[in-house]
């Protein structure tokens, strides 16, 4: 079950334990812009440092005990979102497209 929404800021994220789970990033209206999984604090700080999800203003998370549980929950969330909206959350789509870059030889 999701926890409450928290401000997506360095000062708030720094207070988190680095627990394993699934997280959701929301825009200023708390509409989903990204789903992710892993160690919550590490992943959120990584997104902030890379400035990957600049529309994100809030986050919330659900904790799990295994990576397999995280993987299953993230896939469920992404599939449900895509079924309803006919596309992935904007930053899941963007990050997925960036990781499928064609290989170029120099």
Phi, psi and omega in degrees: 000135180297146172274191179283163176284137177240152175298131181276080183219155181303317184294326179280314181299325180300337180278345183289148167284155181269065183271155180281134179182191177241140181228159179233133173257136180237152177281192184296341176261010184060028170281138184298128174242347180194141168243139178213173181216162177129202176284115191307304184299313181300313182294316181295318177296323177299315178298317179296314181297323180276352183053043183282329188235066190293343176275349181292132178236341183220159173217157172211165186208165173229132182271147177224167182259342181229156176295325179298319177296319178298313180300315181296316181293317179298316179298319177299314180298315180295317179296317179296317180298314182295323178298319182282315188260354180065019177196167176279163172305147191307318182278335171296318179296313182297312182292322177297318180293325179292328182276357177249044179284142177293146178280130178244142180256139179245000000 
